[in-house]
Amino acid sequence: MSERRTLFGVEIDPLTMDETVQRCLEAVHEDRQLEIGVVNAAKLVNMRRDQRLADAVSGCDLVVADGQAVVWAGRVLRAPLPERVAGIDLFMRLLAEAETAGMSVYFLGAKEEVLEEMLRRVADRFPGLKVAGSRNGYFDDSQQEAIAGAIADSGAQMLFLGMTSPKKEIFTAAYGERTGARVVHGVGGSFDILAGITRRAPEVWQRWGVEWLYRALQEPRRLGRRYLTTNAAFVLMTARELIRLTPSPASANRSN
C-alpha cells in the first residue's frame, strides 16, 4: 500500500486511476466500506475555512487528487502524486465495472428533472447496469437519516452523490456507513454533465489544468468570481508552503 502524501496538512493517497478503481472493486468483493474523498484546488482552500468540510474529507478512507492543480502543487512541494483521478472519470469507470460485475448502484443528487434525464442516458450507455434506486438531492438535514435508511434498504453496493460541497462530504461523514453501500463516492456536478445540462471541458483543457476556466465561461455569473478567488488563494497557499519548506541560506550553512 502506497504511503500517503501530506499536502497543506491533508493526507492524499498517491494512486493512479486504475489503482483507485481496483481499491473500490476490492471493497465490494471483501464486503467492507470505502468512502472516497476527492480534492481540488477550491476544496483545499475551503477546507481551511470550513472545519466540518476538513473533518469530513480527512475522515474518508481514500482521498485522491481530483484537480490537476493539486498534482502540480504536489510536485512543487515534494509530495508527488502520480496523476489526477478526476471524480467524473472515476464515476464512469465504476459504472462500467458495476455493469460488468453485476453490482448494484444508487444515485443521490441533482434536481429531479436532471436526475431523470441522467438515468435515461445511463440506461442507454450501460444497459446492463443494476440501479437499486435514486433520489434527488433536495432535502432537509432532518431527512438525511431516513434517506440513508432507504439506500440501505435498496441493497445498493455503490452510492454516487451528485451534490455540491460541503453537503456531500457532510452527508458521507454522518450517514455513509448507515447507507450500507460498500463504495461511497461524491461526484459533485457529474449528474448535470451526464444529463447534458453542462458540458465538460475538452481533454486539452483538462490536461492544462484549466477545466475550471471552461466551467466559468459556461456560468460566468455563478462561477467566475468564485473560481478566480479560490484559485488565487490556492496559488498563494502553495507559494507560502514552498517558502516554509525551503531552507534559508543560514540554516543550510549550519547543516553543512
Residue frames as qw, qx, qy, qz and C-alpha x, y, z in Angstrom:
[[0.000, 0.888, 0.461, 0.000, 0.00, 0.00, 0.00],
 [0.411, 0.516, -0.027, 0.751, 1.43, 3.40, -1.02],
 [0.335, -0.414, -0.455, 0.714, 2.28, 5.81, 1.78],
 [0.115, 0.892, 0.437, 0.033, 0.03, 8.84, 1.83],
 [0.398, 0.300, 0.000, 0.867, 1.34, 12.24, 0.82],
 [0.190, -0.723, -0.471, 0.468, 0.67, 15.24, 3.04],
 [0.250, 0.370, 0.311, 0.839, -0.28, 18.42, 1.19],
 [0.231, -0.477, 0.005, -0.848, -1.40, 21.54, 3.09],
 [0.329, -0.220, 0.688, -0.608, -1.94, 19.31, 6.11],
 [0.842, 0.163, 0.113, -0.502, -4.25, 16.97, 4.17],
 [0.435, -0.276, 0.839, 0.175, -3.30, 13.34, 3.63],
 [0.684, 0.495, -0.160, -0.512, -3.79, 12.26, -0.01],
 [0.835, -0.060, 0.538, 0.097, -3.43, 8.76, -1.44],
 [0.081, 0.616, -0.543, -0.565, -0.87, 8.68, -4.31],
 [0.612, 0.189, 0.768, 0.000, -2.93, 6.42, -6.57],
 [0.059, 0.082, -0.619, -0.779, -3.49, 6.16, -10.30],
 [0.649, 0.031, -0.090, -0.754, -6.99, 5.85, -11.73],
 [0.722, 0.081, -0.666, -0.172, -6.54, 2.10, -12.26],
 [0.315, 0.057, -0.785, 0.531, -5.36, 1.62, -8.68],
 [0.325, -0.011, 0.355, -0.877, -8.31, 3.61, -7.32],
 [0.744, 0.047, -0.324, -0.583, -10.81, 1.55, -9.33],
 [0.622, 0.090, -0.770, 0.110, -9.15, -1.62, -8.06],
 [0.037, 0.064, -0.676, 0.734, -9.45, -0.46, -4.46],
 [0.553, 0.019, 0.099, -0.827, -13.16, 0.17, -4.99],
 [0.778, 0.085, -0.513, -0.352, -13.80, -3.24, -6.52],
 [0.434, 0.114, -0.808, 0.382, -11.88, -4.92, -3.71],
 [0.231, -0.081, 0.495, -0.834, -14.04, -3.13, -1.13],
 [0.745, 0.039, -0.113, -0.657, -17.22, -4.52, -2.73],
 [0.750, 0.154, -0.639, -0.071, -15.80, -8.04, -3.06],
 [0.384, 0.080, -0.741, 0.545, -14.50, -8.02, 0.52],
 [0.392, -0.699, -0.562, -0.206, -17.77, -6.53, 1.85],
 [0.433, -0.488, -0.290, 0.700, -16.17, -3.54, 3.55],
 [0.194, 0.932, 0.303, -0.051, -16.97, 0.12, 3.15],
 [0.538, -0.031, 0.166, 0.826, -14.77, 2.56, 1.27],
 [0.094, 0.923, 0.298, -0.224, -15.65, 6.25, 1.47],
 [0.622, 0.262, 0.225, 0.703, -13.88, 8.23, -1.25],
 [0.084, -0.878, -0.137, 0.451, -12.87, 11.86, -0.87],
 [0.626, 0.452, 0.253, 0.582, -11.68, 13.95, -3.81],
 [0.264, -0.779, -0.102, 0.560, -9.79, 17.23, -3.50],
 [0.521, 0.616, 0.220, 0.548, -9.18, 20.01, -6.00],
 [0.317, 0.245, -0.199, 0.894, -7.72, 23.48, -5.52],
 [0.363, -0.508, -0.115, -0.773, -11.01, 25.06, -4.46],
 [0.809, -0.454, -0.344, -0.147, -11.78, 22.35, -1.93],
 [0.702, -0.072, -0.360, 0.610, -8.32, 22.54, -0.34],
 [0.057, 0.343, -0.107, 0.932, -8.83, 26.29, 0.06],
 [0.571, -0.470, -0.201, -0.642, -12.31, 25.83, 1.50],
 [0.809, -0.269, -0.498, 0.156, -11.12, 23.13, 3.91],
 [0.411, 0.071, -0.379, 0.826, -9.03, 25.80, 5.63],
 [0.239, -0.245, 0.046, -0.939, -12.13, 27.92, 6.13],
 [0.781, -0.211, -0.133, -0.573, -14.64, 25.17, 6.94],
 [0.209, -0.425, 0.843, -0.257, -13.66, 22.76, 9.72],
 [0.778, 0.135, 0.486, -0.374, -16.66, 20.50, 9.10],
 [0.767, 0.597, -0.180, -0.149, -15.60, 20.04, 5.49],
 [0.197, 0.660, -0.709, 0.153, -11.98, 19.44, 6.52],
 [0.474, -0.254, 0.767, -0.350, -13.01, 16.81, 9.08],
 [0.841, 0.311, 0.282, -0.342, -15.36, 15.10, 6.60],
 [0.663, 0.645, -0.375, -0.058, -12.72, 14.83, 3.87],
 [0.034, 0.586, -0.767, 0.258, -9.99, 13.74, 6.28],
 [0.626, -0.139, 0.647, -0.413, -12.30, 11.05, 7.60],
 [0.834, 0.401, -0.162, -0.342, -12.62, 9.37, 4.19],
 [0.894, -0.204, 0.366, 0.159, -10.93, 6.01, 3.68],
 [0.638, 0.183, 0.398, 0.633, -9.42, 7.17, 0.39],
 [0.085, 0.890, 0.089, -0.440, -8.57, 10.73, -0.65],
 [0.671, 0.191, 0.445, 0.561, -7.44, 11.33, -4.23],
 [0.111, -0.427, 0.141, 0.886, -6.37, 14.36, -6.29],
 [0.472, 0.650, 0.593, -0.061, -9.34, 15.41, -8.42],
 [0.263, 0.952, 0.014, -0.153, -7.67, 18.57, -9.76],
 [0.782, 0.425, -0.090, 0.447, -4.61, 18.91, -11.98],
 [0.002, 0.824, -0.262, 0.502, -3.52, 21.89, -9.89],
 [0.763, -0.562, 0.271, -0.173, -3.25, 19.58, -6.87],
 [0.944, 0.116, 0.099, 0.293, -0.94, 17.24, -8.82],
 [0.461, 0.685, -0.133, 0.549, 1.24, 20.19, -9.85],
 [0.350, -0.794, 0.270, -0.418, 1.35, 21.52, -6.28],
 [0.933, -0.318, 0.169, 0.016, 2.36, 18.05, -5.08],
 [0.813, 0.352, -0.026, 0.463, 5.36, 18.10, -7.43],
 [0.150, 0.772, -0.178, 0.592, 6.42, 21.59, -6.35],
 [0.489, -0.667, 0.321, -0.461, 6.04, 20.79, -2.65],
 [0.201, 0.397, -0.889, 0.109, 7.84, 17.43, -2.82],
 [0.533, 0.069, 0.721, -0.438, 4.71, 15.40, -2.16],
 [0.229, 0.239, -0.665, -0.669, 4.39, 13.79, -5.63],
 [0.679, 0.254, 0.537, -0.432, 1.11, 12.32, -6.81],
 [0.476, -0.011, 0.757, 0.447, 1.15, 10.02, -9.87],
 [0.007, 0.274, 0.591, 0.759, -1.80, 11.54, -11.71],
 [0.414, -0.046, 0.158, -0.895, -5.13, 13.26, -11.48],
 [0.012, -0.272, -0.962, -0.009, -8.02, 10.99, -10.50],
 [0.275, -0.125, -0.132, -0.944, -10.95, 13.08, -11.72],
 [0.420, 0.093, 0.694, -0.577, -14.18, 12.38, -9.86],
 [0.716, 0.412, 0.029, -0.563, -16.28, 12.14, -13.01],
 [0.518, 0.456, -0.701, -0.177, -13.81, 9.78, -14.71],
 [0.049, -0.154, 0.923, -0.350, -13.79, 7.54, -11.63],
 [0.578, 0.240, 0.411, -0.663, -17.59, 7.67, -11.65],
 [0.716, 0.451, -0.285, -0.449, -17.76, 6.48, -15.26],
 [0.327, 0.383, -0.863, 0.047, -15.18, 3.75, -14.69],
 [0.232, -0.042, 0.838, -0.492, -17.11, 2.44, -11.69],
 [0.694, 0.313, 0.177, -0.624, -20.41, 2.43, -13.60],
 [0.645, 0.450, -0.556, -0.270, -18.78, 0.32, -16.33],
 [0.169, 0.274, -0.909, 0.265, -17.25, -2.05, -13.77],
 [0.448, 0.067, 0.625, -0.636, -20.54, -2.32, -11.89],
 [0.752, 0.355, -0.118, -0.543, -22.36, -3.21, -15.10],
 [0.545, 0.408, -0.729, -0.073, -19.82, -5.91, -15.95],
 [0.158, 0.163, -0.884, 0.408, -19.73, -7.39, -12.43],
 [0.435, -0.498, -0.687, -0.299, -23.46, -7.12, -11.74],
 [0.285, -0.244, -0.533, 0.759, -23.01, -4.69, -8.84],
 [0.035, -0.802, -0.572, -0.169, -25.98, -2.51, -7.89],
 [0.301, 0.102, -0.103, 0.943, -25.78, 1.29, -7.66],
 [0.090, -0.811, -0.545, 0.194, -27.77, 4.16, -6.16],
 [0.306, 0.393, 0.128, 0.857, -27.82, 7.77, -7.38],
 [0.266, -0.775, -0.475, 0.320, -28.47, 10.59, -4.91],
 [0.276, -0.440, 0.068, 0.852, -28.44, 14.21, -6.03],
 [0.062, 0.087, 0.487, 0.867, -29.35, 16.91, -8.57],
 [0.498, 0.146, 0.137, -0.843, -32.79, 18.30, -9.40],
 [0.697, 0.166, 0.656, -0.238, -35.49, 15.75, -10.13],
 [0.704, 0.676, 0.049, -0.212, -35.66, 16.54, -13.86],
 [0.210, 0.743, -0.634, -0.042, -31.87, 16.38, -14.17],
 [0.439, -0.285, 0.834, -0.172, -31.76, 13.09, -12.29],
 [0.768, 0.354, 0.471, -0.251, -34.43, 11.56, -14.53],
 [0.597, 0.758, -0.225, -0.140, -32.62, 12.63, -17.71],
 [0.029, -0.640, 0.766, -0.052, -29.34, 11.29, -16.35],
 [0.626, -0.068, 0.746, -0.217, -30.99, 7.95, -15.53],
 [0.779, 0.559, 0.184, -0.214, -32.29, 7.72, -19.10],
 [0.432, 0.782, -0.449, -0.025, -28.85, 8.38, -20.55],
 [0.288, -0.491, 0.806, -0.160, -27.14, 6.00, -18.12],
 [0.774, 0.152, 0.567, -0.237, -29.61, 3.27, -19.11],
 [0.716, 0.684, -0.074, -0.119, -28.71, 3.82, -22.78],
 [0.244, 0.760, -0.592, 0.111, -24.98, 3.80, -22.11],
 [0.026, -0.288, 0.917, -0.273, -24.94, 0.98, -19.55],
 [0.674, -0.141, -0.364, -0.627, -27.97, -1.17, -20.41],
 [0.741, -0.138, -0.654, 0.068, -26.94, -3.98, -18.06],
 [0.117, 0.304, -0.524, 0.787, -26.39, -1.74, -15.03],
 [0.415, -0.534, -0.734, 0.059, -28.40, -2.63, -11.92],
 [0.058, -0.434, 0.149, -0.887, -29.87, 0.58, -10.50],
 [0.277, -0.310, -0.840, 0.350, -31.06, -0.15, -6.96],
 [0.088, -0.837, -0.514, 0.164, -32.65, 3.29, -6.59],
 [0.337, 0.305, 0.070, 0.888, -32.31, 7.03, -6.91],
 [0.187, -0.829, -0.473, 0.235, -33.41, 10.26, -5.25],
 [0.285, 0.812, 0.023, 0.508, -32.95, 13.96, -5.99],
 [0.553, 0.037, -0.434, 0.710, -30.56, 15.97, -3.85],
 [0.177, -0.465, 0.040, -0.867, -33.06, 18.47, -2.46],
 [0.675, -0.488, -0.552, -0.035, -33.81, 17.56, 1.13],
 [0.321, -0.835, 0.215, -0.392, -33.53, 19.00, 4.62],
 [0.133, 0.474, -0.803, 0.335, -30.95, 17.85, 7.13],
 [0.593, -0.149, 0.558, -0.561, -33.76, 16.28, 9.13],
 [0.895, 0.291, -0.010, -0.339, -34.38, 13.86, 6.23],
 [0.283, 0.648, -0.706, -0.048, -30.82, 12.60, 5.95],
 [0.345, -0.252, 0.870, -0.247, -31.17, 9.62, 8.28],
 [0.737, 0.337, 0.462, -0.360, -34.33, 8.38, 6.56],
 [0.614, 0.694, -0.294, -0.235, -32.68, 8.74, 3.14],
 [0.050, 0.545, -0.835, 0.066, -29.65, 6.77, 4.34],
 [0.548, -0.010, 0.768, -0.331, -32.03, 4.08, 5.59],
 [0.756, 0.528, 0.160, -0.352, -33.79, 3.92, 2.22],
 [0.421, 0.680, -0.588, -0.120, -30.44, 3.47, 0.47],
 [0.221, -0.339, 0.891, -0.207, -29.59, 0.65, 2.87],
 [0.687, 0.232, 0.568, -0.391, -32.96, -0.99, 2.19],
 [0.660, 0.638, -0.193, -0.347, -32.25, -0.83, -1.56],
 [0.916, -0.142, 0.309, 0.213, -29.19, -3.06, -1.12],
 [0.506, 0.841, -0.159, 0.108, -27.05, -0.80, -3.32],
 [0.869, -0.189, -0.011, 0.458, -23.37, -1.72, -3.33],
 [0.416, 0.060, 0.077, 0.904, -22.18, 1.61, -4.73],
 [0.012, -0.863, -0.445, 0.237, -23.58, 5.03, -3.85],
 [0.416, 0.254, 0.200, 0.850, -22.91, 8.10, -6.01],
 [0.120, -0.754, -0.427, 0.485, -23.66, 11.53, -4.55],
 [0.363, 0.484, 0.348, 0.716, -24.31, 14.20, -7.17],
 [0.279, -0.913, -0.293, 0.042, -24.28, 17.08, -4.70],
 [0.293, 0.795, -0.240, 0.474, -22.08, 20.12, -4.09],
 [0.565, -0.078, -0.540, 0.619, -19.51, 20.55, -1.35],
 [0.016, -0.361, 0.884, -0.298, -19.72, 20.53, 1.59],
 [0.768, -0.082, 0.137, -0.620, -23.16, 18.88, 1.55],
 [0.892, 0.185, -0.391, -0.134, -21.96, 15.60, 0.02],
 [0.418, 0.356, -0.697, 0.462, -18.95, 15.32, 2.32],
 [0.323, -0.264, 0.526, -0.741, -21.00, 16.05, 5.44],
 [0.868, 0.002, -0.043, -0.495, -23.67, 13.52, 4.41],
 [0.780, 0.279, -0.553, 0.088, -20.99, 10.90, 3.79],
 [0.170, 0.363, -0.684, 0.609, -19.31, 11.56, 7.15],
 [0.471, -0.166, 0.450, -0.740, -22.58, 11.39, 9.07],
 [0.810, 0.145, 0.333, -0.461, -24.52, 8.70, 7.20],
 [0.447, 0.521, -0.669, -0.285, -22.17, 6.95, 4.78],
 [0.009, -0.172, 0.967, -0.188, -21.92, 3.89, 6.99],
 [0.492, 0.249, 0.581, -0.598, -25.69, 3.87, 7.58],
 [0.607, 0.463, -0.257, -0.592, -26.33, 3.58, 3.81],
 [0.860, -0.073, 0.505, -0.029, -24.73, 0.13, 3.76],
 [0.697, 0.704, -0.138, -0.004, -23.09, 0.90, 0.39],
 [0.872, -0.208, 0.097, 0.432, -19.63, -0.60, 0.05],
 [0.443, 0.098, 0.179, 0.873, -18.36, 2.29, -2.09],
 [0.009, 0.888, 0.391, -0.241, -19.50, 5.87, -1.40],
 [0.485, 0.045, 0.283, 0.826, -18.30, 8.41, -3.97],
 [0.119, 0.804, 0.283, -0.510, -19.24, 12.10, -4.11],
 [0.560, 0.261, 0.515, 0.594, -19.28, 13.10, -7.77],
 [0.072, -0.409, -0.035, 0.909, -20.32, 16.76, -7.50],
 [0.462, 0.525, -0.001, -0.715, -21.78, 18.14, -10.73],
 [0.113, -0.188, 0.897, 0.384, -21.28, 14.91, -12.71],
 [0.350, 0.484, 0.784, -0.166, -25.03, 14.23, -12.84],
 [0.295, 0.803, 0.086, -0.511, -25.50, 17.53, -14.73],
 [0.051, 0.553, -0.672, -0.489, -22.78, 16.55, -17.21],
 [0.207, 0.061, 0.966, 0.142, -24.22, 13.08, -17.80],
 [0.319, 0.643, 0.635, -0.286, -27.68, 14.61, -18.26],
 [0.432, 0.451, 0.421, 0.658, -26.32, 17.01, -20.88],
 [0.154, -0.936, -0.302, 0.094, -27.12, 20.11, -18.81],
 [0.131, -0.896, 0.347, 0.245, -23.49, 21.26, -18.68],
 [0.830, 0.495, -0.234, 0.108, -20.57, 20.36, -20.93],
 [0.772, -0.498, 0.159, 0.360, -17.24, 19.06, -19.78],
 [0.036, 0.845, -0.384, -0.370, -14.06, 20.76, -20.89],
 [0.825, 0.479, -0.300, -0.027, -12.22, 19.24, -23.87],
 [0.922, -0.222, -0.106, 0.299, -9.30, 16.97, -22.94],
 [0.536, 0.417, -0.136, 0.722, -6.68, 19.57, -23.83],
 [0.273, -0.716, 0.091, -0.636, -8.22, 21.98, -21.29],
 [0.872, -0.478, -0.036, -0.103, -8.15, 19.19, -18.70],
 [0.860, 0.084, -0.134, 0.485, -4.51, 18.37, -19.38],
 [0.303, 0.497, -0.143, 0.801, -3.54, 22.02, -18.95],
 [0.303, -0.326, -0.666, 0.599, -5.41, 22.22, -15.66],
 [0.140, 0.085, 0.031, -0.986, -7.89, 24.88, -16.81],
 [0.172, -0.414, -0.862, -0.236, -11.09, 22.85, -16.72],
 [0.142, -0.598, -0.525, 0.589, -12.25, 25.36, -14.09],
 [0.031, 0.364, -0.195, -0.910, -11.96, 28.16, -16.67],
 [0.175, -0.150, -0.790, -0.568, -14.12, 26.24, -19.14],
 [0.225, -0.560, -0.785, 0.140, -16.81, 25.84, -16.49],
 [0.129, -0.554, -0.257, 0.781, -16.55, 29.50, -15.50],
 [0.071, 0.157, -0.455, -0.874, -17.05, 30.54, -19.13],
 [0.231, -0.366, -0.835, -0.338, -20.26, 28.49, -19.21],
 [0.398, -0.773, -0.493, -0.027, -21.58, 30.06, -15.99],
 [0.397, 0.403, -0.219, 0.795, -19.65, 33.34, -15.54],
 [0.363, -0.634, 0.039, -0.681, -22.07, 34.95, -13.10],
 [0.869, -0.451, -0.050, -0.198, -22.25, 31.96, -10.76],
 [0.937, -0.163, 0.017, 0.308, -18.73, 30.58, -11.03],
 [0.522, 0.688, -0.110, 0.492, -16.41, 33.29, -12.42],
 [0.185, -0.793, 0.326, -0.481, -15.71, 35.22, -9.23],
 [0.866, -0.423, 0.223, -0.144, -15.66, 32.05, -7.10],
 [0.934, 0.175, 0.035, 0.310, -13.03, 30.32, -9.24],
 [0.385, 0.717, -0.203, 0.545, -10.82, 33.38, -9.55],
 [0.424, -0.743, 0.295, -0.425, -10.90, 33.90, -5.78],
 [0.908, -0.324, 0.261, -0.041, -10.19, 30.29, -4.82],
 [0.859, 0.368, -0.018, 0.356, -7.52, 29.79, -7.49],
 [0.178, 0.781, -0.289, 0.524, -5.68, 32.91, -6.37],
 [0.621, -0.625, 0.342, -0.327, -5.89, 31.68, -2.77],
 [0.986, -0.034, 0.134, 0.095, -4.54, 28.28, -3.84],
 [0.638, 0.584, -0.178, 0.470, -1.54, 29.80, -5.63],
 [0.154, -0.767, 0.346, -0.518, -0.83, 31.88, -2.51],
 [0.863, -0.402, 0.242, -0.189, -1.15, 28.79, -0.30],
 [0.940, 0.218, 0.004, 0.264, 1.30, 26.90, -2.49],
 [0.382, 0.710, -0.255, 0.534, 3.80, 29.76, -2.51],
 [0.432, -0.707, 0.346, -0.440, 3.67, 30.10, 1.28],
 [0.953, -0.219, 0.202, -0.047, 4.10, 26.35, 1.72],
 [0.805, 0.445, -0.112, 0.376, 7.07, 26.34, -0.67],
 [0.069, 0.765, -0.344, 0.541, 8.71, 29.15, 1.32],
 [0.705, -0.549, 0.308, -0.326, 8.08, 27.23, 4.54],
 [0.983, -0.018, 0.161, 0.082, 9.67, 24.07, 3.13],
 [0.652, 0.614, -0.167, 0.414, 12.68, 25.80, 1.55],
 [0.684, -0.496, -0.191, 0.500, 15.61, 26.07, 3.98],
 [0.056, 0.994, -0.070, -0.063, 17.07, 29.53, 4.41],
 [0.602, 0.611, -0.411, 0.309, 20.75, 30.07, 3.40],
 [0.224, -0.640, 0.559, -0.477, 21.65, 30.46, 7.09],
 [0.831, -0.211, 0.414, -0.305, 20.10, 27.15, 8.12],
 [0.908, 0.403, -0.105, 0.039, 21.61, 25.44, 5.07],
 [0.337, 0.694, -0.515, 0.374, 25.08, 26.67, 6.07],
 [0.490, -0.515, 0.543, -0.446, 24.60, 25.46, 9.64],
 [0.949, 0.010, 0.239, -0.204, 23.73, 21.99, 8.41],
 [0.773, 0.554, -0.265, 0.158, 26.92, 21.79, 6.27]]
